[in-house]
Amino acid sequence: MARALGAGPVARGESELADDAVASRDVAVLSEAQARAELERLAGLINAANKAYHADDDPEISDAEYDRLKHRNAEIEARFPALKRADSPSEQVGAAPTEGFAKVRHAVPMLSLANGFEDEDIEEFTQRVAKFLGLSEDALAYTAEPKIDGLSLSLRYESGRLVQAATRGDGAEGENVTANARTIESIPARLEGAPDVLEVRGEVYMSHDDFAALNARQEERGGKTFANPRNAAAGSLRQLDSKVTASRPLAFFAYAWGEVSEPFAQTQMAAIERLSGWGFSTNPLTRLCKGAQELIAHYREIEAQRGELAYDIDGVVYKVNDLALQARLGFRSTTPRWAIAHKFPAELAWTRLEGIDIQVGRTGALSPVARLTPVTVGGVVVSNATLHNEDYIAGRDNKGAEIRGGKDIRIGDMVQVYRAGDVIPKIADLDLSKRPGDAEPYIFPDKCPECGSAAIREEGDAVRRCTGGLICPAQAVEKLKHFVSRKAFDIDGLGARQIEMFYNDDQLPIREPADIFTLQRRDAENLSKLKNREGYGARSAEKLFEAIEEKRRIGFARLLFALGIRHVGEQAAKLIAGYFLGWDAFIAAMEAAQDEDSAAWAELLSIDGVGEVMARSLVTAFAQPEERASIDRLAAELTIEDAEQAAADSPVSGKTLVFTGTLEKMTRAEAKARAEALGAKVSGSVSAKTDLLIAGPGAGSKAKKAAELGVETIDEDGWLSLIEGL
């Protein structure tokens, strides 16, 4: 449920009018510099509001205004992920971690769910599950339950006693709210007949009636009222004083589990029934369904009841019922393969397109952004929306087929805006009857707006890119911002704002990643010290140097991702690091693979998940003299840790496997996922580096080549025997 938005802050002085102008602009049309400044402004306002409310118990702004600031911050971070600050308010769950809340590392990560919005998404989900398992769709059953719009909570029981409660946090680490959770009536303090260790997971929420009563009491006392039940539940659970939480009418629905010392059910539905038997509230609208059509039918039933339910929901969650099949399906990097959230439709609104701005990203991509007359969509004021690329503006997809009936988008058009599943607004349609008579077709620029270099569109590419490379300040700065972003080096105190400052600093410049790690040495040699700069003192400069030193030791995959090589995202970096294991071996392979007729090039392409586009992008990055020199300067400053090998005690750990022919007892996708989980590398072709070929009927040329090379070959039964019990 979207947070309601209230009035903005009171008027400020003339010196801040420029900031006000930026603050009122839609995120989709902010420039990089404006977005950076806006994130700094928002961080200050939100952090001050958090301190006033959670630490001082003296709120200074309305809840609606607080929600508006948080939404705007999230929108900017989603549009400019590389600008995300080290102290980002979006990383604070309700409020910044305080001394009152210790951090808790989840034994089993609390992952998010993949989202579906159309019926076709659910049909594709059930088809994908069936294909992965090699089963017919009719053979699979799913649970379908309302998706509660509340706050995720994990409850740890040991020997039947509640010993710890933790918020979801970032999925890996949350906040310890045990004292507060103990005050919630629907959370049992003791369980009878439960496993010795049991983590029960679910959602803390507040009913509509309790929410209204709470706000009424708050108003009577002259206290803070809440924008919606979800905010009330989240704020109540995270109170530093558990007496405050105890006074709030919170409830808890259980629907999942984390770490368990022993299995307690064979199906999702049976597990929910066991949770209910232990005294947890479970949702009575949970149903067992067969196939996509039954799932969608139950979704429609729940959607029809949505307005009459006592609590807020924002969709329906589907899970494979058989827990053994869930285990076979496993997980992607952040979501399980066996579940999906079917979200309710996005809200729509009409507004005027006032202009189109072009932003330049770290790979040189020119991204068009619609600047809109502000309009409220789903409780959020939207003033910008993505326009994807020049084809989208022209009314066609990247294959030339018409979209929106071929209607192009022009400045001055009345456009339909929507938000679905994320914070980046999009344009769905436009009304030609309201197009101004003088509206002209939009001509996409063929020169970079930042450096003036030619912007070209390669064959097969959906976007136009600046060719300026290192001379383009937008690309250079954006690559540095990506380098220090949270999933890359994540250096405390060195965020987007600081990167821009140092990039433009003549005395202590940071123009490439290696400069970060020479900053302290250069500062020592420089007459103009960092501690004397605006915004720094002796202690803050020392803390920055310490934070940089802490990141000299970095994992191979994280370093590769941080380099910002086109087509090499976080998961691709992990895949490549997992194959080559060490940085030196990887560098040698990239050098050898420059010859596309070489065995090294063939080996690179043989890595399951690496295609020609990614391979060429990798090799090119390390072949270009200037870029390679920059990478080498960086590597000389670092200690690069080898990639970890999973399941080191498995018989296939560290070995290169190839699957060929028809597998009859598990699908190829399942076999690949299983092998990788056991620490193996899975290749798509046989070579002298192949350790094991698993050949089913119809193996063909791969089996023949394996025999010629003396590669060990086993059949599917041999494979299953090899991994049995692991």
ZAMARGU-4260 file (C-alpha; in steps of 0.2 Angstrom, whole numbers, plus 5000, padded with zeros to 4 digits):
<rodrens>
0) 5000/5000/5000 | 5007/5017/4995 | 5011/5029/5008 | 5000/5045/5008 | 5008/5061/5004
5) 5006/5077/5013 | 5011/5095/5011 | 5029/5100/5008 | 5040/5109/5020 | 5037/5127/5024
10) 5044/5141/5012 | 5062/5144/5014 | 5074/5159/5010 | 5079/5165/4993 | 5096/5157/4994
15) 5087/5140/4993 | 5076/5143/4979 | 5087/5133/4967 | 5086/5119/4979 | 5067/5120/4979
20) 5066/5120/4960 | 5076/5104/4960 | 5065/5097/4975 | 5049/5100/4965 | 5056/5091/4949
25) 5051/5074/4944 | 5065/5061/4947 | 5064/5056/4929 | 5071/5072/4923 | 5084/5076/4936
30) 5102/5077/4929 | 5115/5067/4938 | 5122/5082/4947 | 5104/5087/4953 | 5100/5069/4958
35) 5116/5069/4969 | 5112/5085/4977 | 5094/5080/4980 | 5099/5064/4988 | 5111/5074/5000
40) 5096/5085/5004 | 5084/5071/5007 | 5097/5061/5018 | 5098/5076/5029 | 5080/5079/5031
45) 5075/5061/5033 | 5089/5057/5046 | 5084/5072/5056 | 5066/5067/5056 | 5071/5049/5061
50) 5081/5056/5076 | 5067/5068/5081 | 5054/5054/5081 | 5063/5038/5086 | 5077/5045/5098
55) 5070/5062/5104 | 5051/5057/5103 | 5048/5074/5096 | 5043/5073/5078 | 5046/5089/5068
60) 5037/5085/5052 | 5021/5076/5048 | 5020/5058/5044 | 5014/5062/5027 | 5028/5073/5023
65) 5040/5060/5030 | 5033/5047/5018 | 5034/5059/5004 | 5053/5062/5007 | 5056/5043/5009
70) 5047/5039/4992 | 5057/5053/4983 | 5073/5046/4990 | 5069/5029/4984 | 5064/5035/4967
75) 5080/5044/4964 | 5090/5029/4970 | 5081/5017/4958 | 5084/5029/4944 | 5102/5032/4948
80) 5108/5017/4958 | 5126/5022/4957 | 5122/5038/4967 | 5115/5028/4982 | 5124/5035/4997
85) 5133/5025/5011 | 5121/5033/5023 | 5105/5030/5012 | 5089/5032/5021 | 5082/5017/5011
90) 5094/5006/5020 | 5087/5011/5036 | 5072/5000/5041 | 5060/5013/5048 | 5074/5022/5057
95) 5093/5021/5056 | 5100/5007/5067 | 5102/5013/5085 | 5111/5007/5100 | 5094/5001/5106
100) 5093/4988/5092 | 5107/4976/5089 | 5110/4968/5072 | 5105/4950/5069 | 5112/4940/5055
105) 5099/4928/5047 | 5104/4910/5047 | 5094/4908/5032 | 5092/4924/5021 | 5075/4932/5021
110) 5073/4934/5002 | 5061/4944/4992 | 5049/4937/4979 | 5048/4938/4960 | 5033/4949/4955
115) 5020/4945/4942 | 5007/4958/4936 | 4997/4950/4922 | 4989/4933/4920 | 5002/4928/4907
120) 5015/4931/4920 | 5007/4917/4931 | 5005/4905/4916 | 5023/4908/4912 | 5028/4904/4930
125) 5019/4888/4931 | 5026/4883/4914 | 5044/4887/4920 | 5042/4877/4936 | 5035/4862/4926
130) 5049/4863/4913 | 5063/4865/4926 | 5056/4849/4936 | 5052/4840/4920 | 5034/4837/4926
135) 5017/4841/4918 | 5009/4857/4924 | 4994/4846/4930 | 5005/4836/4942 | 5009/4852/4952
140) 4999/4860/4966 | 5002/4877/4973 | 4997/4886/4989 | 4989/4904/4986 | 4988/4916/5000
145) 4985/4935/5002 | 5001/4945/5002 | 4999/4955/5018 | 5005/4973/5017 | 5015/4974/5033
150) 5032/4972/5040 | 5042/4955/5038 | 5047/4947/5055 | 5057/4932/5059 | 5054/4923/5076
155) 5067/4911/5082 | 5062/4897/5095 | 5074/4886/5104 | 5067/4871/5114 | 5050/4879/5111
160) 5055/4896/5119 | 5055/4912/5109 | 5073/4918/5110 | 5074/4931/5096 | 5064/4941/5084
165) 5072/4951/5070 | 5066/4962/5056 | 5070/4957/5038 | 5082/4972/5035 | 5092/4969/5019
170) 5088/4951/5019 | 5105/4945/5026 | 5104/4956/5042 | 5090/4964/5052 | 5087/4972/5069
175) 5084/4963/5085 | 5066/4968/5091 | 5064/4953/5103 | 5057/4964/5117 | 5045/4972/5106
180) 5039/4956/5098 | 5035/4948/5115 | 5022/4961/5117 | 5012/4955/5102 | 4997/4944/5108
185) 4997/4933/5092 | 5015/4928/5094 | 5017/4913/5106 | 5030/4914/5119 | 5031/4895/5120
190) 5028/4881/5107 | 5024/4863/5112 | 5030/4849/5101 | 5040/4860/5089 | 5058/4856/5083
195) 5072/4861/5094 | 5076/4875/5083 | 5062/4884/5073 | 5062/4901/5064 | 5045/4906/5060
200) 5042/4920/5048 | 5028/4931/5044 | 5021/4948/5043 | 5017/4961/5057 | 5002/4971/5053
205) 4988/4982/5060 | 4970/4980/5056 | 4960/4994/5049 | 4949/4996/5064 | 4964/4996/5076
210) 4973/5008/5064 | 4958/5020/5065 | 4957/5019/5084 | 4976/5022/5086 | 4975/5037/5076
215) 4960/5044/5085 | 4970/5041/5102 | 4985/5049/5095 | 4975/5064/5089 | 4967/5066/5106
220) 4984/5066/5114 | 4991/5078/5101 | 5003/5065/5096 | 5009/5059/5079 | 4996/5051/5067
225) 5001/5038/5054 | 4998/5038/5036 | 4992/5020/5034 | 4992/5004/5044 | 5008/4998/5037
230) 5017/5013/5043 | 5009/5012/5059 | 5014/4993/5061 | 5032/4997/5056 | 5034/5012/5067
235) 5026/5003/5082 | 5037/4987/5080 | 5053/4998/5079 | 5050/5008/5095 | 5065/5009/5106
240) 5053/5008/5121 | 5044/4991/5121 | 5031/4999/5132 | 5026/5009/5117 | 5025/4994/5106
245) 5014/4985/5119 | 5002/4999/5118 | 5000/4997/5100 | 4987/4985/5092 | 4999/4974/5082
250) 4995/4957/5075 | 5005/4943/5066 | 5002/4931/5052 | 5014/4916/5050 | 5017/4909/5033
255) 5035/4903/5031 | 5050/4897/5041 | 5069/4899/5040 | 5081/4888/5050 | 5074/4872/5057
260) 5083/4858/5066 | 5072/4845/5058 | 5058/4845/5045 | 5041/4847/5052 | 5030/4845/5036
265) 5031/4838/5018 | 5021/4851/5010 | 5018/4870/5011 | 5000/4868/5016 | 5004/4855/5029
270) 5017/4867/5036 | 5005/4881/5038 | 4993/4869/5047 | 5007/4864/5059 | 5011/4883/5062
275) 4992/4885/5066 | 4993/4870/5078 | 5007/4878/5087 | 4996/4894/5090 | 5001/4905/5076
280) 4988/4915/5066 | 4988/4909/5048 | 4978/4917/5034 | 4961/4908/5032 | 4960/4913/5013
285) 4975/4902/5009 | 4970/4889/4996 | 4977/4874/4988 | 4976/4876/4969 | 4981/4866/4953
290) 4988/4875/4938 | 4988/4893/4933 | 4969/4895/4930 | 4965/4889/4947 | 4978/4901/4954
295) 4971/4916/4944 | 4953/4911/4949 | 4958/4912/4968 | 4967/4928/4964 | 4951/4936/4957
300) 4941/4930/4973 | 4954/4938/4984 | 4954/4954/4974 | 4935/4955/4975 | 4936/4954/4994
305) 4950/4966/4996 | 4940/4981/5001 | 4931/4971/5014 | 4946/4963/5022 | 4951/4969/5039
310) 4969/4972/5034 | 4978/4978/5019 | 4985/4967/5005 | 4994/4971/4989 | 4993/4954/4980
315) 4992/4935/4981 | 5008/4924/4984 | 5009/4907/4975 | 5021/4894/4981 | 5024/4876/4975
320) 5016/4865/4988 | 5028/4850/4988 | 5043/4855/4999 | 5054/4842/4991 | 5050/4850/4974
325) 5054/4867/4982 | 5071/4861/4987 | 5074/4854/4969 | 5069/4871/4962 | 5080/4881/4974
330) 5084/4899/4972 | 5090/4913/4961 | 5102/4926/4968 | 5088/4935/4977 | 5072/4925/4974
335) 5066/4907/4975 | 5061/4899/4959 | 5046/4890/4968 | 5036/4906/4972 | 5029/4922/4964
340) 5019/4937/4970 | 5004/4941/4959 | 5003/4960/4962 | 4987/4969/4960 | 4986/4981/4945
345) 4995/4997/4945 | 4987/5014/4947 | 4985/5025/4932 | 4985/5044/4930 | 4985/5056/4915
350) 4996/5071/4914 | 5005/5083/4902 | 5023/5079/4895 | 5032/5095/4898 | 5049/5090/4891
355) 5061/5076/4887 | 5078/5076/4896 | 5093/5065/4891 | 5104/5057/4904 | 5121/5049/4901
360) 5125/5033/4911 | 5142/5025/4915 | 5142/5014/4899 | 5138/5030/4889 | 5120/5025/4886
365) 5109/5040/4882 | 5093/5038/4892 | 5077/5049/4888 | 5067/5054/4903 | 5050/5062/4902
370) 5047/5078/4912 | 5029/5078/4918 | 5017/5090/4926 | 5016/5083/4943 | 5002/5070/4946
375) 4998/5058/4960 | 4999/5040/4955 | 4996/5027/4969 | 4998/5040/4983 | 5015/5046/4976
380) 5018/5062/4967 | 5026/5058/4950 | 5035/5072/4940 | 5046/5061/4929 | 5045/5044/4920
385) 5057/5033/4910 | 5055/5034/4891 | 5067/5019/4889 | 5075/5023/4872 | 5072/5032/4855
390) 5062/5017/4848 | 5050/5018/4863 | 5047/5037/4859 | 5044/5033/4841 | 5031/5021/4845
395) 5040/5005/4840 | 5049/4991/4849 | 5068/4987/4846 | 5062/4975/4832 | 5053/4988/4823
400) 5035/4982/4827 | 5022/4995/4833 | 5018/4998/4851 | 5004/5010/4857 | 4997/5007/4839
405) 5012/5016/4832 | 5008/5033/4841 | 5024/5042/4844 | 5027/5053/4860 | 5029/5071/4858
410) 5032/5086/4870 | 5016/5093/4875 | 5006/5076/4874 | 4994/5071/4887 | 5001/5054/4893
415) 4995/5040/4904 | 5007/5036/4918 | 5008/5020/4929 | 5019/5013/4943 | 5019/4994/4945
420) 5031/4984/4956 | 5045/4997/4957 | 5047/5015/4960 | 5051/5020/4942 | 5035/5027/4934
425) 5032/5023/4915 | 5021/5030/4901 | 5008/5017/4896 | 4999/5027/4882 | 4994/5045/4876
430) 4979/5054/4870 | 4981/5060/4852 | 4965/5070/4853 | 4973/5082/4866 | 4990/5084/4856
435) 4994/5102/4854 | 4993/5108/4835 | 5012/5113/4836 | 5019/5097/4843 | 5033/5091/4833
440) 5041/5073/4832 | 5055/5071/4845 | 5072/5070/4836 | 5084/5060/4847 | 5101/5068/4849
445) 5116/5061/4839 | 5128/5070/4851 | 5132/5067/4869 | 5124/5082/4879 | 5138/5080/4892
450) 5154/5080/4881 | 5148/5083/4863 | 5155/5067/4856 | 5145/5057/4843 | 5132/5046/4850
455) 5130/5031/4839 | 5118/5016/4839 | 5126/5000/4835 | 5116/4987/4825 | 5106/4976/4837
460) 5107/4989/4852 | 5092/4997/4858 | 5101/5012/4865 | 5112/5026/4858 | 5129/5028/4866
465) 5141/5042/4868 | 5158/5037/4860 | 5168/5049/4871 | 5174/5036/4883 | 5186/5043/4896
470) 5184/5061/4890 | 5166/5061/4894 | 5164/5067/4912 | 5147/5059/4914 | 5153/5042/4910
475) 5169/5044/4921 | 5159/5050/4936 | 5146/5037/4934 | 5158/5023/4933 | 5166/5029/4949
480) 5150/5031/4957 | 5146/5013/4952 | 5163/5007/4959 | 5159/5014/4976 | 5141/5008/4976
485) 5134/4997/4989 | 5135/4980/4979 | 5153/4985/4973 | 5166/4992/4985 | 5154/5001/4997
490) 5166/5012/5005 | 5159/5021/5020 | 5160/5040/5018 | 5163/5039/5000 | 5147/5040/4991
495) 5141/5049/4975 | 5142/5066/4982 | 5160/5064/4988 | 5165/5056/4971 | 5159/5071/4962
500) 5168/5082/4974 | 5184/5073/4972 | 5182/5071/4953 | 5182/5090/4952 | 5196/5093/4964
505) 5212/5099/4957 | 5223/5096/4973 | 5217/5078/4977 | 5208/5072/4962 | 5199/5055/4960
510) 5198/5052/4941 | 5199/5033/4941 | 5197/5019/4955 | 5215/5017/4959 | 5215/5035/4964
515) 5204/5031/4979 | 5218/5020/4986 | 5232/5032/4984 | 5221/5046/4992 | 5230/5045/5009
520) 5247/5045/5002 | 5244/5060/4990 | 5236/5069/5005 | 5251/5066/5015 | 5262/5074/5001
525) 5250/5088/4998 | 5251/5105/5006 | 5232/5107/5005 | 5226/5093/5017 | 5209/5085/5016
530) 5205/5088/5034 | 5205/5107/5030 | 5192/5105/5016 | 5174/5111/5018 | 5164/5096/5026
535) 5180/5088/5033 | 5190/5089/5049 | 5204/5079/5056 | 5193/5065/5062 | 5182/5063/5047
540) 5197/5063/5035 | 5205/5049/5046 | 5189/5039/5046 | 5188/5040/5027 | 5206/5034/5025
545) 5202/5020/5037 | 5186/5015/5027 | 5197/5015/5011 | 5210/5004/5019 | 5197/4991/5025
550) 5192/4989/5007 | 5209/4985/5000 | 5205/4967/5003 | 5191/4963/4991 | 5183/4947/4983
555) 5186/4943/4965 | 5167/4944/4960 | 5164/4960/4969 | 5179/4968/4960 | 5174/4962/4943
560) 5156/4969/4946 | 5164/4986/4952 | 5173/4989/4936 | 5157/4992/4928 | 5161/4982/4912
565) 5146/4983/4900 | 5135/4967/4901 | 5144/4961/4916 | 5132/4963/4931 | 5133/4956/4948
570) 5127/4939/4944 | 5138/4938/4929 | 5153/4943/4939 | 5149/4929/4952 | 5148/4917/4937
575) 5164/4921/4929 | 5173/4922/4946 | 5166/4905/4951 | 5173/4898/4935 | 5191/4906/4935
580) 5192/4906/4954 | 5208/4918/4954 | 5211/4935/4947 | 5228/4930/4939 | 5220/4915/4930
585) 5206/4926/4924 | 5218/4940/4917 | 5228/4927/4908 | 5212/4920/4900 | 5206/4937/4895
590) 5223/4940/4887 | 5223/4924/4878 | 5205/4926/4872 | 5209/4941/4862 | 5212/4929/4848
595) 5194/4923/4844 | 5201/4908/4835 | 5210/4903/4852 | 5206/4889/4864 | 5204/4902/4877
600) 5190/4911/4867 | 5181/4894/4865 | 5183/4891/4884 | 5176/4908/4888 | 5161/4904/4877
605) 5159/4887/4885 | 5155/4894/4902 | 5136/4891/4904 | 5128/4908/4905 | 5142/4918/4895
610) 5137/4922/4877 | 5147/4931/4863 | 5141/4948/4868 | 5147/4947/4886 | 5163/4938/4881
615) 5167/4951/4869 | 5164/4965/4881 | 5175/4957/4894 | 5189/4954/4882 | 5188/4971/4875
620) 5189/4979/4892 | 5205/4971/4896 | 5212/4973/4878 | 5210/4992/4877 | 5227/4999/4883
625) 5220/5014/4893 | 5207/5004/4902 | 5219/4989/4905 | 5232/5001/4913 | 5218/5008/4924
630) 5213/4991/4930 | 5231/4986/4933 | 5234/5001/4943 | 5219/4997/4954 | 5224/4979/4956
635) 5241/4984/4962 | 5233/4993/4976 | 5222/4978/4981 | 5223/4961/4989 | 5210/4951/4978
640) 5203/4936/4986 | 5199/4920/4976 | 5181/4916/4973 | 5174/4904/4986 | 5170/4886/4980
645) 5154/4879/4986 | 5152/4862/4994 | 5171/4859/4994 | 5168/4841/5001 | 5157/4836/4986
650) 5165/4824/4973 | 5162/4837/4959 | 5168/4852/4968 | 5180/4862/4957 | 5177/4851/4942
655) 5171/4856/4925 | 5156/4846/4920 | 5146/4845/4903 | 5129/4838/4902 | 5123/4831/4885
660) 5110/4820/4878 | 5093/4817/4886 | 5091/4817/4904 | 5076/4807/4910 | 5076/4808/4929
665) 5079/4827/4931 | 5079/4841/4918 | 5095/4849/4911 | 5091/4865/4921 | 5089/4856/4937
670) 5105/4846/4934 | 5115/4862/4931 | 5108/4870/4946 | 5112/4855/4957 | 5130/4853/4950
675) 5134/4872/4953 | 5127/4870/4971 | 5139/4856/4974 | 5154/4868/4968 | 5156/4862/4950
680) 5158/4872/4935 | 5146/4868/4921 | 5152/4870/4903 | 5142/4870/4887 | 5156/4861/4877
685) 5169/4847/4879 | 5187/4852/4880 | 5203/4846/4887 | 5198/4855/4903 | 5182/4845/4905
690) 5183/4833/4920 | 5167/4824/4918 | 5154/4821/4904 | 5136/4816/4910 | 5129/4808/4894
695) 5111/4803/4891 | 5103/4795/4876 | 5107/4804/4860 | 5124/4811/4867 | 5131/4813/4849
700) 5147/4823/4845 | 5151/4828/4863 | 5152/4810/4869 | 5163/4806/4854 | 5175/4821/4858
705) 5175/4816/4876 | 5181/4799/4871 | 5194/4806/4860 | 5201/4817/4874 | 5200/4803/4887
710) 5187/4813/4897 | 5178/4802/4910 | 5160/4799/4905 | 5145/4793/4915 | 5127/4791/4912
715) 5112/4799/4922 | 5111/4785/4934 | 5130/4787/4937 | 5127/4805/4940 | 5113/4802/4952
720) 5123/4789/4962 | 5138/4802/4963 | 5128/4815/4971 | 5116/4804/4981 | 5114/4811/4999
725) 5122/4827/4995
</rodrens>
